[in-house]
Amino acid sequence: MSSKSTYQLLLLLFISWGSIGYSQRKKEILESDNFDHYAHMQDIESYPSLLKKGYDEITIYKKLGNVNYHNAKYDVATFWYEKLLENDEVSVSPDYLYRYALSLKSIKRYDESDKWMETFRKIKGNDTRANLYAKNLDYLKEIQIPKEQYTIENVRNLNSEESDFAPSYFLNNLVFTTSRDLELQKYNKLPYLNLYQATLSSEGKPIEQTAFSENLNTMANESSTAFSKDGKTVYFTRNNFSKKSFKRDKNGVSRLKIYRSYRTGDFWGEPFDIPFNGTDYSVAHPSLNSEGTKLYFASDMPGGKGASDIYVVDVLSDGSFGEPQNLGSPINTEGKETFPFITESGTLYFASNGHPGLGGLDIFKVNLTDEKKVQNLGSPINSPQDDFSLVLNPSEETGFFASNRKGGQGNDDIYSLKRSDTECFTFIEGNAFDKDSEAPLAETLIEAFDSEGQKLGETLTASDGSYTIRIPCQEKQYELSGTKDGYEEGSLYMLTNSDKKQITGTRLELEQSTKVADVGSDLVKILKLTPIYFDLNSSYLRKDAYAELDKVVDYMSRRPDIKLAVGSHTDSREGDEYNLWLSDRRAKRTVAYIISKGIDASRISGQGYGETQLLNRCANKIWCSESEHQLNRRSEFIVIEK
């Protein structure tokens, strides 16, 4: 489940609290290691609200680190885990070290991540994740350049501004999960998930979206479907829900169950839950083999190895089930293995954060009929963020998966994938630099195009500006394009042939944007700045703000004729007066930083506006999603004079 997207909205642990015992249940949830990373259905409490409840700072760091980690807000989780380990590295559970290492990896701080993984390994050497790391020290290079080549594309006509994920094939349709309806639960004011479907064109592209089934979509959360080959049976995930009410465990959590329904004509019958569901654990994300005789799923049922494991159960000829079997090692780890998908050839695909990957959840595959070697699918399918819920067509040449990577249009987006039959590749290695300062440019999007303009691949530069990208080694001219917010696009052209298997030392230079800003315009838009974030209840600038503010400083240095007014804003949560006071302090600290970099104080001023200039409907007492609130927590740099 980045700061851009509220990162995920699945249902793996949908929380529906009743009116009794709300605070205690919420406390228990915040402290738990959730069944999967989609615990986004819970609210994230603020630092001041936890202080008011009497929690000490170490406990607050743990809570806020964990809840952001489980919501896939890895940049925010990194911040809180850093505070935790600065104050109490010795006595914290080793699992915090692992989560911190994974969070660092997800924001591409790979060297730091490896150091913390090594610390984790020394403390917990018998952990599967530690052993896998020790055996695969070169994992990063291997999975950034995978053995199999794919092209991927965001299915923009399918995705919404909310979360869309868990695609599955149903006859000539693609069924998927979405939160676009934004229905609200009675007590826990968070959006429900529903099943939608899109017709597939002759080229396999989704068109004509509609709600899937009124009988299956309810006031509960429905997700992750699996259909029999004849399309007459569906398995899907839903909260423990019956007779129009949620059934909860002792902590007030409505666990997940797999339900089954049969189709008669165009109508789906009343679904019923399968016998190995439970009230105190979750069973979710079904995948059915082509014969309909084996059902794969994810669960945190007792006896498992990690936060969630992959299981398989026999589906007998009379519709009954055998005993669920844990797939064990090397598939399952102490981490999270989830979203299984079984192909007709017997290859199992699944998402995991326990095996070495690029960050967050990565997608892996294993052939269940051979030595069971687990293989990371690598880039471009996997990214530093969460990648999951992959499905393939019967030929295994095309398919779909979901990701919350940068560049999407919603919290989670569905992407299409296509296998390439190219056998000869050229590996291009190089670095991206700031043209003027020579500084390496991290998180720069590097794309490769052929002479006809067809996109061949993409990658993001690492923290040192380095990149490796793979293109077909044909006798053609290729273009490498580098793009990064606040910079003009940089390009590099080259010729390759079948003899050139590796090109090293390429250099992409990007020049900072010099677009002229008119009076009244906002430099955030002109320079495409990342939002300036602050710690909750704090006016101190965070480390990740400096790079963005330095772009403002550079622009003002190159344009001595302009003056700026810094405006800082908050969302509507907390009191009006407090928000006004806090935003004013944030604006003034921002101004002080810019002045400290050599900008004359007469050229810049600052003011806080609290919640008086909201960009949307999210005023007091109106429920809004975290992504909607985030739009209001912003800093502006308005040109007031030229």
Buried (B, 14 or more C-beta within 10 A) or exposed (E): BBBBBBBBBBBBBBBBBBEEEEEEBBBBBBEBBBBBBBBBBBBBBBBBBBEEEEBEBBBBBBBBBBBBBBBBBBBBBBBBBBBBBEEBEEEBEBBBBBBBBBBBBBBBBBEBBBEBBBBBBEEBEEBBBBBBBEEBEEBBEBBBBBEEBBBBEBBEEBBBBBBBBBBBBBEEBBBBBBBBBBBEBEBBEBBBBBBBBBBBEEEBBBEEBEEBBEEBBBBBBBBBBBBBBEEBBBBBBBBBBEEEEBBBBEBBBBBBBBBBBBBEEEEBEEBEBBEBBBEEBBBBBBBBBBEBEBBBBBBBBEEBBBBBBBBBBEBEEEEEBBEBEBBEEBBBBBBBBBBBBBBBEEBBBBBBBBBBBBBBBBBBBBBBEEEBEBBBBBBBBBBBBBBBBBBBBEEEBBBBBBBBBBEBBBBBBBBBBBBBEEEEBBBBBBBBBBBEEEEBBBBBBBBBBBEEEEEBBBBBBBBBBEBBBBBBBEEBEBBBBBBBBBBBEBBBEBEBEEEBEEBEEBEBBBEBBEEEBEEEBBBBEBBBBBBBBBBBBBBEBBEBBBEBBBBBBBBBEEEEEBBBBBBBBBBBBBEEEBBBBBBBBBBBBBBEBBBEBEBEEEBBBBEBBBBEEBEEEBEEEEEBBBBBBBBBBBBBBBBEEE
